[in-house]
Amino acid sequence: MAETLKAYYQIMLKFKMNSNNSHIFHNEREVNKIKLVRNAIITGAGRNRGIGAEICRTLAHQGVNIYFTSHDDYDSKVGDFSFSDYEITLNECLSAGAKAFFQCIDLTEPNAVGKMFDDAEDKLGCIDILINCACFHVFDDIESITIDILNDCFNVNAKATLLMCKEFHSRNTSGNGSIILLSSTQELDALTQEISYAISKSSVPTIVSTLAPVMARKGIRINAVNPGATEIGDKRDRNIEVYRNENLFGRLGHPLDTANLIRFLVSDEGKWITGQTINSEGGLFRGVR
């Protein structure tokens, strides 16, 4: 009995001492710093001005190690791009103190997703974060849709996206994983001049809501972010001024706007959010495009 009481008083003494420094145990922000996930795959991050590259930089400054990918043939067609973009983004991540690696990948090739995860795990270890910014975008209307355009859009925007989620689910063992898929305005606007892109991208919110219960069983969160009209140097964008004028703040989004939201979602501070598609547009009056 004496030994039992002695043990009890020792426990109570430790509790009292710790209660004077309760932030050590109860300050969730401190706990979250310890639990922050560490290794990320970020696809579609080739252009240094783009959203993907900004996410790389932002997470690298948070201590997350980065494995980012892109497809140079696509990048060279859609925006301000040079092959030095990869090296610039890589060096920015390294300068932030993170480990960083880049790989050029065509996600439509057989086994490309599995090979990407193999390479990332060889370089970084277990992947805790998957952020898919890769997409295939083309302007088409009801008269110009072709089977080739449909295949290109669905192969990247739907099939590869789902396969990446599948691969992440099968490999992640951290119990604290996070998937972010970039969506678009297809649920909010009638994109009549981007039909194949819009319909293929409409799979993203469905992937998120369908997979959320499955992912949760392994402690994985999955969300989508619609960044709205963002200034990324896309030389093909026909609606820049329209979007700027319709935005409540009178400007386009900046890649950092999206990166800051994603930084929150993949941290433990965002651990209560899953199965959601978040429209982060800075306020935008809807209309027919």
C-alpha positions as semicolon CSV with decimal commas, in nm:
position;residue;x (nm);y (nm);z (nm)
1;M;0,000;0,000;0,000
2;A;0,281;0,237;0,088
3;E;0,449;0,173;-0,245
4;T;0,121;0,239;-0,426
5;L;0,073;0,571;-0,247
6;K;0,434;0,666;-0,318
7;A;0,383;0,599;-0,688
8;Y;0,058;0,798;-0,682
9;Y;0,221;1,103;-0,523
10;Q;0,509;1,086;-0,773
11;I;0,259;1,094;-1,060
12;M;0,069;1,385;-0,904
13;L;0,394;1,575;-0,847
14;K;0,489;1,533;-1,214
15;F;0,140;1,644;-1,318
16;K;0,163;1,955;-1,101
17;M;0,506;2,043;-1,240
18;N;0,382;1,995;-1,596
19;S;0,066;2,197;-1,533
20;N;0,288;2,499;-1,467
21;N;0,425;2,452;-1,818
22;S;0,104;2,329;-1,975
23;H;0,197;2,472;-2,314
24;I;0,450;2,191;-2,346
25;F;0,168;1,939;-2,365
26;H;-0,142;2,138;-2,454
27;N;-0,025;2,401;-2,698
28;E;-0,142;2,238;-3,020
29;R;0,070;2,466;-3,234
30;E;0,383;2,330;-3,068
31;V;0,260;1,975;-3,112
32;N;0,184;2,044;-3,476
33;K;0,539;2,160;-3,537
34;I;0,656;1,819;-3,425
35;K;0,399;1,634;-3,634
36;L;0,430;1,829;-3,959
37;V;0,452;1,598;-4,257
38;R;0,786;1,617;-4,429
39;N;0,807;1,481;-4,785
40;A;0,597;1,604;-5,078
41;I;0,541;1,514;-5,442
42;I;0,420;1,817;-5,638
43;T;0,328;1,758;-6,002
44;G;0,286;2,021;-6,271
45;A;0,546;2,253;-6,120
46;G;0,765;2,322;-6,420
47;R;0,703;2,692;-6,486
48;N;0,872;2,908;-6,224
49;R;0,587;3,162;-6,237
50;G;0,322;2,895;-6,192
51;I;0,118;2,775;-5,897
52;G;0,307;2,448;-5,865
53;A;0,646;2,617;-5,834
54;E;0,507;2,860;-5,576
55;I;0,378;2,568;-5,371
56;C;0,726;2,412;-5,388
57;R;0,887;2,729;-5,253
58;T;0,625;2,784;-4,983
59;L;0,642;2,430;-4,845
60;A;1,021;2,422;-4,867
61;H;1,031;2,724;-4,636
62;Q;0,817;2,522;-4,394
63;G;1,078;2,247;-4,383
64;V;0,904;2,011;-4,625
65;N;1,128;1,819;-4,866
66;I;1,021;1,855;-5,227
67;Y;1,005;1,620;-5,525
68;F;0,849;1,811;-5,813
69;T;0,769;1,713;-6,169
70;S;0,660;1,860;-6,497
71;H;0,631;1,785;-6,868
72;D;0,851;2,022;-7,068
73;D;0,674;1,964;-7,399
74;Y;0,344;2,081;-7,250
75;D;0,499;2,368;-7,053
76;S;0,666;2,512;-7,361
77;K;0,331;2,537;-7,539
78;V;0,115;2,703;-7,277
79;G;0,309;2,979;-7,105
80;D;0,623;3,175;-7,027
81;F;0,871;2,892;-6,989
82;S;1,236;2,809;-7,033
83;F;1,428;2,500;-6,934
84;S;1,610;2,705;-6,672
85;D;1,278;2,728;-6,480
86;Y;1,334;2,382;-6,333
87;E;1,679;2,472;-6,204
88;I;1,560;2,804;-6,059
89;T;1,278;2,638;-5,862
90;L;1,510;2,360;-5,749
91;N;1,768;2,607;-5,620
92;E;1,500;2,812;-5,443
93;C;1,387;2,503;-5,254
94;L;1,743;2,406;-5,167
95;S;1,817;2,759;-5,048
96;A;1,521;2,729;-4,809
97;G;1,697;2,436;-4,645
98;A;1,485;2,159;-4,792
99;K;1,593;1,856;-4,987
100;A;1,469;1,901;-5,341
101;F;1,459;1,695;-5,659
102;F;1,307;1,739;-6,003
103;Q;1,194;1,491;-6,265
104;C;1,038;1,543;-6,607
105;I;0,749;1,296;-6,636
106;D;0,474;1,224;-6,886
107;L;0,195;1,107;-6,656
108;T;0,007;0,946;-6,945
109;E;0,278;0,685;-7,006
110;P;0,218;0,332;-6,873
111;N;0,346;0,290;-6,515
112;A;0,456;0,656;-6,503
113;V;0,281;0,715;-6,170
114;G;0,438;0,412;-6,004
115;K;0,783;0,503;-6,134
116;M;0,741;0,858;-6,004
117;F;0,660;0,733;-5,654
118;D;0,948;0,483;-5,667
119;D;1,194;0,758;-5,755
120;A;1,056;1,001;-5,496
121;E;1,072;0,739;-5,221
122;D;1,426;0,643;-5,317
123;K;1,529;1,005;-5,278
124;L;1,316;1,119;-4,983
125;G;1,159;0,821;-4,810
126;C;0,787;0,789;-4,733
127;I;0,580;1,053;-4,913
128;D;0,344;1,237;-4,677
129;I;0,201;1,495;-4,917
130;L;0,074;1,465;-5,274
131;I;-0,019;1,785;-5,457
132;N;-0,136;1,745;-5,814
133;C;-0,110;2,063;-6,023
134;A;-0,058;1,876;-6,350
135;C;-0,329;1,925;-6,608
136;F;-0,395;1,921;-6,980
137;H;-0,576;2,231;-7,100
138;V;-0,697;2,317;-7,447
139;F;-0,948;2,563;-7,592
140;D;-1,230;2,388;-7,778
141;D;-1,598;2,447;-7,839
142;I;-1,878;2,209;-7,929
143;E;-1,774;2,215;-8,296
144;S;-1,402;2,150;-8,244
145;I;-1,406;1,863;-7,993
146;T;-1,211;1,561;-8,117
147;I;-1,142;1,218;-7,976
148;D;-0,772;1,305;-7,948
149;I;-0,843;1,617;-7,744
150;L;-1,078;1,424;-7,518
151;N;-0,821;1,152;-7,465
152;D;-0,547;1,402;-7,383
153;C;-0,767;1,583;-7,130
154;F;-0,908;1,275;-6,960
155;N;-0,573;1,091;-6,953
156;V;-0,414;1,367;-6,743
157;N;-0,702;1,543;-6,567
158;A;-0,897;1,233;-6,464
159;K;-0,708;0,906;-6,511
160;A;-0,360;1,011;-6,395
161;T;-0,511;1,207;-6,105
162;L;-0,702;0,904;-5,979
163;L;-0,402;0,675;-6,026
164;M;-0,185;0,910;-5,819
165;C;-0,440;0,899;-5,538
166;K;-0,447;0,519;-5,558
167;E;-0,068;0,500;-5,543
168;F;-0,047;0,740;-5,249
169;H;-0,309;0,539;-5,059
170;S;-0,124;0,212;-5,110
171;R;0,217;0,351;-5,009
172;N;0,155;0,605;-4,733
173;T;0,218;0,464;-4,386
174;S;0,258;0,784;-4,185
175;G;-0,100;0,793;-4,058
176;N;-0,096;1,165;-4,135
177;G;-0,100;1,200;-4,512
178;S;-0,253;1,477;-4,720
179;I;-0,361;1,491;-5,084
180;I;-0,442;1,818;-5,260
181;L;-0,582;1,818;-5,614
182;L;-0,609;2,140;-5,812
183;S;-0,957;2,185;-5,951
184;S;-1,093;2,466;-6,167
185;T;-1,403;2,678;-6,215
186;Q;-1,586;2,409;-6,413
187;E;-1,841;2,359;-6,135
188;L;-1,920;2,732;-6,121
189;D;-1,889;2,857;-6,479
190;A;-2,013;2,728;-6,812
191;L;-1,672;2,696;-6,984
192;T;-1,817;2,678;-7,332
193;Q;-1,479;2,747;-7,497
194;E;-1,293;2,485;-7,290
195;I;-1,534;2,195;-7,302
196;S;-1,298;1,897;-7,294
197;Y;-1,091;2,052;-7,018
198;A;-1,398;2,145;-6,812
199;I;-1,564;1,806;-6,834
200;S;-1,245;1,614;-6,759
201;K;-1,165;1,847;-6,467
202;S;-1,513;1,791;-6,326
203;S;-1,383;1,451;-6,214
204;V;-1,167;1,617;-5,948
205;P;-1,439;1,710;-5,695
206;T;-1,590;1,364;-5,747
207;I;-1,257;1,195;-5,680
208;V;-1,223;1,395;-5,360
209;S;-1,571;1,325;-5,223
210;T;-1,563;0,960;-5,326
211;L;-1,219;0,878;-5,187
212;A;-1,241;1,080;-4,864
213;P;-1,392;0,793;-4,657
214;V;-1,145;0,542;-4,801
215;M;-0,846;0,768;-4,735
216;A;-0,961;0,851;-4,381
217;R;-0,924;0,488;-4,277
218;K;-0,549;0,532;-4,320
219;G;-0,537;0,880;-4,167
220;I;-0,511;1,048;-4,507
221;R;-0,693;1,372;-4,585
222;I;-0,792;1,459;-4,942
223;N;-0,912;1,798;-5,063
224;A;-0,929;2,000;-5,383
225;V;-0,856;2,367;-5,437
226;N;-0,997;2,582;-5,715
227;P;-0,751;2,874;-5,736
228;G;-0,969;3,075;-5,971
229;A;-0,817;3,306;-6,232
230;T;-0,448;3,333;-6,145
231;E;-0,166;3,530;-6,307
232;I;0,073;3,257;-6,418
233;G;0,194;3,383;-6,755
234;D;-0,034;3,165;-6,966
235;K;0,005;3,320;-7,308
236;R;-0,316;3,158;-7,434
237;D;-0,559;3,295;-7,176
238;R;-0,832;3,490;-7,353
239;N;-1,020;3,609;-7,045
240;I;-0,755;3,778;-6,829
241;E;-0,912;4,123;-6,832
242;V;-1,264;3,983;-6,793
243;Y;-1,163;3,793;-6,480
244;R;-0,974;4,093;-6,344
245;N;-1,275;4,321;-6,385
246;E;-1,516;4,069;-6,232
247;N;-1,305;4,003;-5,924
248;L;-1,416;4,182;-5,608
249;F;-1,060;4,292;-5,535
250;G;-0,996;4,411;-5,890
251;R;-0,704;4,181;-5,950
252;L;-0,618;3,828;-6,053
253;G;-0,505;3,572;-5,803
254;H;-0,135;3,526;-5,735
255;P;0,020;3,180;-5,708
256;L;0,110;3,263;-5,348
257;D;-0,261;3,298;-5,266
258;T;-0,310;2,934;-5,356
259;A;0,017;2,820;-5,200
260;N;-0,072;2,974;-4,864
261;L;-0,407;2,794;-4,858
262;I;-0,243;2,463;-4,946
263;R;0,026;2,518;-4,683
264;F;-0,252;2,533;-4,425
265;L;-0,441;2,233;-4,562
266;V;-0,140;1,998;-4,557
267;S;-0,032;2,103;-4,207
268;D;-0,173;1,953;-3,891
269;E;-0,359;2,280;-3,837
270;G;-0,579;2,175;-4,131
271;K;-0,628;1,820;-4,008
272;W;-1,005;1,862;-3,959
273;I;-1,065;1,938;-4,327
274;T;-1,115;1,653;-4,573
275;G;-1,343;1,566;-4,863
276;Q;-1,380;1,934;-4,959
277;T;-1,340;2,136;-5,276
278;I;-1,245;2,490;-5,174
279;N;-1,313;2,773;-5,416
280;S;-1,041;3,029;-5,343
281;E;-1,115;3,300;-5,597
282;G;-1,099;3,628;-5,409
283;G;-1,464;3,687;-5,494
284;L;-1,584;3,653;-5,852
285;F;-1,913;3,736;-6,020
286;R;-2,028;3,430;-6,212
287;G;-2,114;3,439;-6,578
288;V;-2,114;3,239;-6,899
289;R;-1,774;3,216;-7,068
